[in-house]
Amino acid sequence: MGLVFIFMDQESFETLTLSSEMMAMLWIFWWKDPSSQLHKYNGNPIGLDLPPHVELNVTYTEPAVRGDTSSGTVTKPAKLETGIEIRVPLFIKEGEKVKVSTETREFAGRA
């Protein structure tokens, strides 16, 4: 058996387990809000209810270079504290906090 995640129902104290496969896509956002609601179907966990946006720190991005917009490039890659990489506007700098959509995994604004 691979890595599993165990959750506890705050009302019944029942424990539920999600497989690493179920959590893999959610993990990058879940750890910022561990009080998320767990959804069940027939008593079995099927997913988590995440907030619409999370705020994450930019750990690496290239500085904007004068003239970048003339090439048609208005975004650049940025690596976030959870390890994911998204496209951000040129004005975003390393160390800034950004809002990321948990549904699309896209830049949603400055935090």
Secondary structure, 3 states (H helix, E strand, C coil): CCCEEEEECCCCCCEEEEEHHHHHCCHHHHCCCCCCEEEEECCEEEEEECCCEEEEEEEEECCCCCCHHHHCCCEEEEEECCCCEEEEECCCCCCCEEEEECCCCCEEEEC
